[in-house]
């Protein structure tokens, strides 16, 4: 074989050693590029996952509880958790709760084996259970989400407006109120569920309340000690307390304990001497006010013919002995080392005064809030606009037949209070009911009679963070059932409604799941 042919055969047999090295280096670079590309994709994926994790995406969707056959996400449970937490956050100093510390690092008041987080979770789970049980009953009864759509939208719009008044966007305001996992979709779902639950609860409550007969009310009133809760009691007392004994000297040093105790005994004995003298003076026909004046008693230590509904408002130190007295009897009652009461009983009676029904039309005066969330009173122009509105409504009423029906129609059409279906009606009101003073004063003014109308003005308390300003156009409907009967009916309704709801709850047994670990920490 010639040299030239041999050379050609070698060339066709494969790459040269130099070419082979070049190919190997190129392949290595290619493999390296592939590895770097794969690593880059993995790192990018990890970064994305980390960002999603930090956003709460996964935590919000994690199963936090099961209620019956339904699972609740952490976002859903957080609504109930932060609802349970809210009053403690607002009034923490009074309730032993410190918002600057984690919930799970604070012992719940009254239970050293439970943290505040444990308590909030228990409350949240119970609230979720009740909501879901009632909402299911509402659907079972034929109610639908479609029928409450307007109410849901209105509640969401109101929440958005409230957030805007504090400078929050909707999403941020949701998180500020219900935790970092809350979002608009979950909030709407829970509002819908809660409104359905409220519908069926109200229906059951009304049906129960209307179903009790006079015999039912009398029977409940006569059972056990129920009468002690609903009767009106009238009594008087004078309270003699020992003078304060100093336990430290002028230099701040502790005074000898035996000396302090001796002075305390002497002070208590002096208080008893005065109480004995007062008791004798009252038995001899002396006036309580004169006796109180003689001993220069503080106003807080005097109750002259005071009345209260139910024994719950009577000081516990005298309640038992007071109820043993006959009308006009007097007695001295020792209150440990705190002092001595001189008590007298004037009688008890069932609260037979009728409650009152009233209709009203409200014309609100627009107002604002300051940076601290406190109400700012309306301007003169806002007050004038509200007055003009209420005057126009009064004029329209006066130009018609001036009947209760025409008033109710105007209330549905023009009132800034109510849902436009009740005719502005409030029922079974008594002088102690929780309405604004101007409202109650008008209703119970001497000489007031059914069919009377009038206008009253109301302003929120100075410095308040909630309330309203405006004018009420009032229409007195007249008497309703006696106060005792109203209160007994309410107690029976609450008792039977709770029993009914507890029975519903049995089909929705709740339990926490791992996703609950994301709450309250």
C-alpha positions as CSV (number, residue, x, y, z in Angstrom):
1,X,0.0,0.0,0.0
2,X,1.4,3.3,-1.0
3,X,2.2,5.9,1.5
4,X,-0.4,8.3,0.1
5,X,-3.2,5.6,0.2
6,X,-2.2,4.7,3.8
7,X,-2.5,8.3,4.8
8,X,-6.0,8.5,3.2
9,X,-7.1,5.4,5.1
10,X,-5.9,6.9,8.4
11,X,-7.8,10.1,7.7
12,X,-11.0,8.3,6.9
13,X,-10.7,6.0,10.0
14,X,-11.6,8.8,12.5
15,X,-10.7,12.1,14.0
16,X,-7.2,12.9,14.8
17,X,-6.1,13.0,18.5
18,X,-6.2,16.8,18.3
19,X,-9.7,16.9,16.9
20,X,-10.8,14.4,19.4
21,X,-9.6,16.5,22.3
22,X,-11.4,19.5,20.8
23,X,-14.6,17.6,20.6
24,X,-14.3,16.4,24.2
25,X,-13.8,19.9,25.4
26,X,-16.8,21.1,23.4
27,X,-19.0,18.3,24.9
28,X,-17.8,19.1,28.4
29,X,-18.7,22.8,27.8
30,X,-22.1,21.7,26.6
31,X,-22.7,19.5,29.6
32,X,-21.7,22.3,31.9
33,X,-24.1,24.7,30.1
34,X,-26.9,22.2,30.5
35,X,-26.1,21.7,34.2
36,X,-26.0,25.5,34.8
37,X,-29.3,25.9,32.9
38,X,-31.0,23.2,35.0
39,X,-29.6,24.7,38.3
40,X,-30.8,28.1,37.2
41,X,-34.3,26.8,36.5
42,X,-34.3,25.0,39.9
43,X,-33.1,28.2,41.7
44,X,-35.7,30.3,39.9
45,X,-38.3,27.8,40.9
46,X,-37.2,27.9,44.6
47,X,-37.2,31.7,44.6
48,X,-40.7,31.7,43.1
49,X,-41.9,29.2,45.6
50,X,-40.4,31.2,48.5
51,X,-42.1,34.3,47.3
52,X,-45.4,32.5,47.0
53,X,-44.9,31.0,50.5
54,X,-44.1,34.4,52.0
55,X,-47.3,35.7,50.4
56,X,-49.3,33.3,52.4
57,X,-50.7,31.5,49.3
58,X,-50.2,28.0,50.6
59,X,-50.9,28.8,54.3
60,X,-54.2,30.4,53.5
61,X,-55.4,27.3,51.6
62,X,-54.1,24.8,54.1
63,X,-56.9,22.9,55.9
64,X,-57.2,24.4,59.3
65,X,-60.4,22.6,60.6
66,X,-63.1,20.2,59.6
67,X,-66.7,20.9,60.6
68,X,-68.8,17.8,59.9
69,X,-68.0,16.8,56.4
70,X,-66.6,20.2,55.3
71,X,-63.1,21.5,55.5
72,X,-62.2,25.0,56.4
73,X,-59.1,26.7,55.1
74,X,-56.8,28.8,57.4
75,X,-58.2,31.9,55.7
76,X,-61.8,30.9,56.6
77,X,-60.9,30.0,60.2
78,X,-59.0,33.2,60.5
79,X,-62.2,35.2,60.1
80,X,-63.6,33.5,63.2
81,X,-60.3,33.6,65.0
82,X,-59.9,37.4,64.7
83,X,-63.5,38.0,65.5
84,X,-62.9,36.2,68.8
85,X,-59.7,38.2,69.3
86,X,-61.1,41.6,68.5
87,X,-62.6,42.6,71.9
88,X,-59.5,41.5,73.7
89,X,-57.3,43.5,71.3
90,X,-59.6,46.6,71.9
91,X,-59.8,46.3,75.7
92,X,-56.7,44.3,76.4
93,X,-55.7,46.2,79.6
94,X,-59.1,45.2,81.1
95,X,-59.0,41.6,80.0
96,X,-55.4,40.6,80.7
97,X,-54.3,40.5,77.0
98,X,-51.3,42.3,75.6
99,X,-51.4,42.9,71.8
100,X,-47.6,43.4,71.8
101,X,-47.0,39.8,72.7
102,X,-47.8,36.6,70.6
103,X,-51.1,35.1,71.5
104,X,-49.6,31.7,72.3
105,X,-47.2,33.2,74.8
106,X,-49.9,34.6,77.1
107,X,-51.9,32.6,79.6
108,X,-55.6,32.9,79.2
109,X,-57.2,34.7,82.2
110,X,-58.5,32.1,84.7
111,X,-57.0,29.0,83.1
112,X,-53.2,28.5,83.6
113,X,-53.3,25.5,81.2
114,X,-54.6,27.5,78.3
115,X,-53.1,30.3,76.2
116,X,-55.1,33.1,74.6
117,X,-54.4,31.5,71.2
118,X,-56.0,28.3,72.5
119,X,-59.0,30.2,73.7
120,X,-59.4,32.2,70.4
121,X,-59.1,28.9,68.4
122,X,-61.8,27.2,70.6
123,X,-64.1,30.2,70.2
124,X,-63.4,30.4,66.4
125,X,-64.2,26.7,65.9
126,X,-67.4,27.0,67.9
127,X,-68.5,30.0,65.9
128,X,-67.7,28.3,62.6
129,X,-69.7,25.3,63.7
130,X,-72.7,27.4,64.6
131,X,-72.6,29.4,61.4
132,X,-72.3,26.3,59.2
133,X,-75.1,24.4,61.0
134,X,-77.5,27.4,60.7
135,X,-76.6,28.1,57.1
136,X,-77.2,24.5,56.2
137,X,-80.6,24.7,58.0
138,X,-81.4,27.8,56.0
139,X,-80.7,26.1,52.7
140,X,-82.7,23.1,53.9
141,X,-85.6,25.4,54.7
142,X,-85.6,26.7,51.1
143,X,-83.6,29.9,51.4
144,X,-81.0,30.6,48.7
145,X,-77.9,32.6,48.3
146,X,-79.6,34.6,45.5
147,X,-82.2,36.1,47.9
148,X,-79.5,37.6,50.1
149,X,-77.2,38.8,47.3
150,X,-78.2,42.4,47.7
151,X,-77.5,42.2,51.5
152,X,-74.2,40.6,50.9
153,X,-73.2,43.3,48.4
154,X,-74.4,46.0,50.8
155,X,-72.3,44.6,53.7
156,X,-69.2,44.3,51.5
157,X,-69.7,47.9,50.2
158,X,-70.1,49.1,53.8
159,X,-66.9,47.3,54.8
160,X,-65.1,48.9,51.9
161,X,-66.3,52.4,52.8
162,X,-65.3,51.8,56.4
163,X,-61.8,50.9,55.3
164,X,-61.6,53.9,53.0
165,X,-62.5,56.2,55.8
166,X,-59.4,55.0,57.6
167,X,-57.2,55.2,54.5
168,X,-57.2,51.5,53.7
169,X,-57.8,49.7,50.4
170,X,-60.2,46.8,50.5
171,X,-57.6,44.0,50.5
172,X,-55.5,45.7,53.2
173,X,-58.5,46.4,55.4
174,X,-59.6,42.8,55.2
175,X,-56.1,41.7,56.4
176,X,-56.0,44.3,59.1
177,X,-59.3,43.0,60.5
178,X,-59.1,39.2,59.8
179,X,-55.4,38.4,59.5
180,X,-52.9,38.0,56.7
181,X,-54.6,35.1,54.9
182,X,-58.0,36.8,54.4
183,X,-59.0,37.8,50.8
184,X,-62.1,39.1,49.1
185,X,-63.3,35.8,47.9
186,X,-63.2,34.1,51.3
187,X,-64.8,37.2,53.0
188,X,-67.7,37.1,50.6
189,X,-68.2,33.4,51.1
190,X,-68.3,33.9,54.9
191,X,-70.6,36.9,54.8
192,X,-73.0,34.9,52.6
193,X,-72.9,32.0,55.1
194,X,-73.4,34.3,58.1
195,X,-76.4,36.1,56.6
196,X,-78.0,32.8,55.7
197,X,-77.4,31.6,59.3
198,X,-78.9,34.9,60.7
199,X,-82.0,34.5,58.6
200,X,-83.0,31.1,59.9
201,X,-81.9,32.0,63.5
202,X,-84.2,35.1,63.4
203,X,-87.1,33.1,62.0
204,X,-86.8,30.4,64.7
205,X,-86.5,33.1,67.4
206,X,-89.6,34.9,66.2
207,X,-91.6,31.7,65.9
208,X,-90.6,30.6,69.5
209,X,-91.3,34.0,71.0
210,X,-94.7,34.3,69.4
211,X,-95.6,30.8,70.4
212,X,-95.6,31.2,74.2
213,X,-99.0,31.6,75.8
214,X,-99.8,33.6,78.9
215,X,-100.0,30.3,80.8
216,X,-96.4,29.5,79.6
217,X,-95.1,32.9,80.9
218,X,-96.9,32.5,84.3
219,X,-95.5,29.0,84.7
220,X,-91.9,30.0,84.0
221,X,-92.3,33.1,86.3
222,X,-93.5,30.8,89.2
223,X,-90.7,28.2,88.8
224,X,-87.7,28.1,91.0
225,X,-86.4,31.6,91.9
226,X,-87.3,33.2,88.6
227,X,-89.5,35.8,90.3
228,X,-86.4,37.2,91.9
229,X,-85.1,38.0,88.5
230,X,-88.1,39.8,87.2
231,X,-89.6,41.5,90.2
232,X,-89.0,45.2,91.1
233,X,-87.4,45.7,94.5
234,X,-87.4,48.9,96.6
235,X,-85.0,49.3,99.5
236,X,-82.7,51.7,101.3
237,X,-79.4,51.4,103.0
238,X,-76.6,53.4,104.7
239,X,-73.1,52.0,104.6
240,X,-70.6,52.8,107.4
241,X,-67.0,52.1,106.5
242,X,-64.0,52.3,108.8
243,X,-61.6,55.2,108.4
244,X,-58.4,54.3,106.5
245,X,-55.5,53.2,108.6
246,X,-52.0,54.1,107.3
247,X,-49.6,51.1,107.0
248,X,-46.5,53.3,106.4
249,X,-45.1,56.3,108.2
250,X,-44.1,59.6,106.7
251,X,-40.8,58.3,105.6
252,X,-42.4,55.3,103.7
253,X,-41.4,52.7,106.3
254,X,-43.8,50.0,107.4
255,X,-45.6,50.6,110.6
256,X,-45.6,47.8,113.2
257,X,-48.2,45.2,112.1
258,X,-49.7,44.8,115.5
259,X,-50.2,48.5,115.8
260,X,-51.8,48.7,112.4
261,X,-54.2,45.8,113.2
262,X,-55.2,47.4,116.5
263,X,-56.0,50.6,114.7
264,X,-58.0,48.8,112.1
265,X,-60.0,47.0,114.8
266,X,-60.7,50.3,116.5
267,X,-61.8,52.0,113.3
268,X,-64.1,49.1,112.5
269,X,-65.6,49.3,116.0
270,X,-66.2,53.0,115.5
271,X,-68.0,52.3,112.2
272,X,-70.2,49.7,114.0
273,X,-71.0,52.2,116.8
274,X,-72.2,54.7,114.2
275,X,-74.2,52.0,112.4
276,X,-75.9,50.9,115.6
277,X,-76.8,54.6,116.3
278,X,-78.2,55.0,112.8
279,X,-80.2,51.8,113.1
280,X,-81.8,53.0,116.3
281,X,-82.6,56.4,114.8
282,X,-84.3,54.9,111.8
283,X,-86.3,52.5,114.0
284,X,-87.4,55.5,116.0
285,X,-88.8,57.2,112.9
286,X,-85.8,59.2,111.8
287,X,-85.5,60.0,108.1
288,X,-82.7,58.3,106.2
289,X,-81.5,61.5,104.6
290,X,-81.1,63.2,107.9
291,X,-79.2,60.3,109.4
292,X,-76.9,60.2,106.4
293,X,-76.2,63.9,106.8
294,X,-75.5,63.6,110.5
295,X,-72.7,61.1,109.8
296,X,-71.5,62.9,106.6
297,X,-71.7,59.7,104.6
298,X,-70.5,59.8,101.0
299,X,-73.1,59.7,98.3
300,X,-71.9,56.3,97.2
301,X,-72.7,54.9,100.7
302,X,-76.4,56.0,100.5
303,X,-79.4,54.4,98.8
304,X,-82.6,56.1,99.7
305,X,-85.7,54.3,98.3
306,X,-83.8,53.0,95.4
307,X,-85.5,50.5,93.0
308,X,-84.0,47.8,90.9
309,X,-85.5,45.1,88.6
310,X,-84.2,41.7,89.8
311,X,-81.9,40.8,92.7
312,X,-78.8,40.8,90.5
313,X,-78.4,44.6,91.0
314,X,-78.7,44.4,94.8
315,X,-75.3,44.5,96.6
316,X,-74.3,40.9,97.3
317,X,-73.4,41.7,100.9
318,X,-77.0,42.6,101.8
319,X,-79.1,40.7,99.2
320,X,-79.8,37.5,101.3
321,X,-80.7,39.4,104.5
322,X,-82.7,42.1,102.6
323,X,-85.0,39.5,101.1
324,X,-85.8,38.1,104.6
325,X,-87.1,41.4,105.8
326,X,-90.8,42.4,105.9
327,X,-91.8,45.8,104.5
328,X,-90.5,48.6,106.8
329,X,-88.2,46.3,108.8
330,X,-84.6,47.4,109.5
331,X,-81.4,45.4,110.1
332,X,-77.7,45.9,110.6
333,X,-75.6,43.7,108.3
334,X,-71.8,43.1,108.7
335,X,-69.7,43.2,105.6
336,X,-66.5,41.6,106.9
337,X,-63.8,44.1,107.7
338,X,-65.2,46.5,105.1
339,X,-67.9,48.0,107.2
340,X,-71.6,47.8,108.2
341,X,-74.8,48.2,106.3
342,X,-78.0,49.5,107.8
343,X,-80.7,48.2,105.5
344,X,-84.5,48.5,105.2
345,X,-86.9,46.8,102.8
346,X,-89.8,48.8,101.3
347,X,-91.3,45.9,99.2
348,X,-91.3,44.0,96.0
349,X,-93.8,43.7,93.1
350,X,-94.0,42.2,89.7
351,X,-93.2,44.7,87.0
352,X,-96.7,45.2,85.6
353,X,-96.1,48.5,83.8
354,X,-96.8,48.0,80.1
355,X,-93.9,48.4,77.6
356,X,-94.4,50.7,74.7
357,X,-94.3,50.4,70.9
358,X,-93.1,53.4,68.8
359,X,-92.4,54.2,65.2
360,X,-89.8,56.6,64.0
361,X,-88.3,58.2,61.0
362,X,-84.6,59.2,61.1
363,X,-83.0,62.0,59.1
364,X,-79.2,61.7,59.6
365,X,-76.9,64.7,59.7
366,X,-73.7,63.9,57.8
367,X,-70.5,63.9,59.8
368,X,-66.9,62.9,59.6
369,X,-64.2,61.3,61.7
370,X,-60.8,62.6,62.8
371,X,-57.4,60.9,62.5
372,X,-58.0,59.1,65.8
373,X,-61.3,57.7,64.5
374,X,-63.4,59.9,66.7
375,X,-66.6,61.4,65.4
376,X,-66.6,65.0,64.3
377,X,-69.9,66.8,64.8
378,X,-71.8,67.8,61.6
379,X,-71.4,71.3,60.3
380,X,-74.2,73.9,60.6
381,X,-74.9,73.2,56.9
382,X,-75.2,69.5,57.6
383,X,-77.6,70.0,60.5
384,X,-79.7,72.4,58.4
385,X,-80.0,69.8,55.6
386,X,-81.1,67.2,58.1
387,X,-83.6,69.6,59.7
388,X,-85.0,70.5,56.2
389,X,-85.4,66.8,55.4
390,X,-87.3,65.9,58.6
391,X,-89.5,69.1,58.3
392,X,-90.5,68.0,54.8
393,X,-91.4,64.5,56.1
394,X,-93.4,66.0,58.9
395,X,-95.2,68.3,56.5
396,X,-96.0,65.4,54.2
397,X,-97.4,63.3,57.1
398,X,-99.5,66.3,58.4
399,X,-101.0,66.8,54.9
400,X,-102.3,63.2,54.8
401,X,-104.7,61.2,57.0
402,X,-102.1,61.2,59.9
403,X,-102.6,57.5,60.6
404,X,-100.1,54.9,61.8
405,X,-100.2,53.3,58.4
406,X,-99.3,56.5,56.6
407,X,-96.5,57.1,59.1
408,X,-95.2,53.5,58.5
409,X,-95.3,54.1,54.7
410,X,-93.2,57.3,55.1
411,X,-90.7,55.4,57.3
412,X,-90.2,52.7,54.7
413,X,-89.7,55.3,52.0
414,X,-87.7,58.0,53.7
415,X,-86.1,56.9,57.0
416,X,-82.3,56.7,57.2
417,X,-82.8,53.8,59.7
418,X,-84.0,50.3,59.1
419,X,-84.3,48.2,55.9
420,X,-87.4,49.8,54.5
421,X,-89.8,47.0,55.5
422,X,-90.6,47.5,59.2
423,X,-92.3,50.9,59.0
424,X,-89.8,52.2,61.6
425,X,-91.3,50.1,64.3
426,X,-89.6,49.4,67.7
427,X,-91.6,47.3,70.2
428,X,-91.7,46.5,73.9
429,X,-89.7,49.5,75.1
430,X,-89.4,50.4,78.8
431,X,-87.6,53.3,80.4
432,X,-84.4,51.2,81.0
433,X,-84.2,50.0,77.4
434,X,-81.0,50.7,75.5
435,X,-82.0,53.6,73.3
436,X,-80.6,57.1,73.2
437,X,-82.0,59.3,76.0
438,X,-83.9,61.7,73.8
439,X,-85.8,58.8,72.3
440,X,-86.8,57.4,75.7
441,X,-87.5,60.8,77.2
442,X,-90.1,61.5,74.5
443,X,-91.8,58.1,74.8
444,X,-92.2,58.3,78.5
445,X,-92.9,62.0,79.0
446,X,-95.8,62.5,81.3
447,X,-99.1,62.7,79.4
448,X,-97.8,60.9,76.3
449,X,-100.6,59.0,74.6
450,X,-101.0,56.8,71.5
451,X,-101.0,58.7,68.2
452,X,-98.8,61.5,69.5
453,X,-96.0,62.6,67.2
454,X,-92.9,64.8,67.7
455,X,-89.4,65.5,66.6
456,X,-86.3,65.0,68.8
457,X,-82.7,65.8,68.0
458,X,-79.8,63.5,68.9
459,X,-76.0,64.0,68.9
460,X,-73.4,61.4,69.6
461,X,-71.4,61.7,72.8
462,X,-68.3,64.0,72.5
463,X,-65.2,62.0,71.8
464,X,-67.1,58.9,70.8
465,X,-65.9,56.6,68.0
466,X,-69.4,55.3,67.1
467,X,-72.8,56.9,67.0
468,X,-74.8,59.2,64.9
469,X,-76.3,62.7,64.6
470,X,-79.8,63.6,63.4
471,X,-83.5,64.1,64.0
472,X,-86.1,61.5,64.9
473,X,-89.7,62.0,63.9
474,X,-91.7,59.9,66.5
475,X,-95.1,58.3,66.5
476,X,-96.3,56.5,69.7
477,X,-98.2,53.4,68.9
478,X,-99.0,52.5,72.5
479,X,-99.0,49.8,75.1
480,X,-97.6,46.3,74.7
481,X,-97.3,43.5,77.2
482,X,-96.1,44.1,80.8
483,X,-92.3,44.4,81.4
484,X,-92.2,41.1,83.4
485,X,-94.0,39.2,80.6
486,X,-91.7,40.7,78.0
487,X,-88.6,39.7,80.0
488,X,-89.9,36.1,80.7
489,X,-90.8,35.7,77.0
490,X,-87.2,36.8,76.1
491,X,-85.7,34.3,78.6
492,X,-87.8,31.4,77.3
493,X,-87.0,32.3,73.7
494,X,-83.2,32.4,74.5
495,X,-83.4,29.1,76.4
496,X,-85.3,27.2,73.7
497,X,-83.4,28.8,70.8
498,X,-80.1,27.7,72.3
499,X,-81.4,24.2,72.8
500,X,-82.5,24.1,69.2
501,X,-79.2,25.4,67.9
502,X,-77.2,22.9,70.0
503,X,-79.2,20.1,68.5
504,X,-78.3,21.4,65.0
505,X,-74.7,21.6,66.0
506,X,-74.5,17.9,66.6
507,X,-74.4,17.2,62.8
508,X,-71.4,19.5,62.5
509,X,-68.8,18.2,64.9
510,X,-65.6,20.4,64.6
511,X,-61.9,19.6,64.9
512,X,-58.7,21.5,64.2
513,X,-56.3,20.5,61.5
514,X,-52.6,21.2,60.8
515,X,-53.4,24.5,58.9
516,X,-54.6,26.0,62.2
517,X,-50.9,26.2,63.2
518,X,-50.6,29.2,60.9
519,X,-53.0,31.2,63.0
520,X,-52.2,33.5,66.0
521,X,-48.4,33.2,65.9
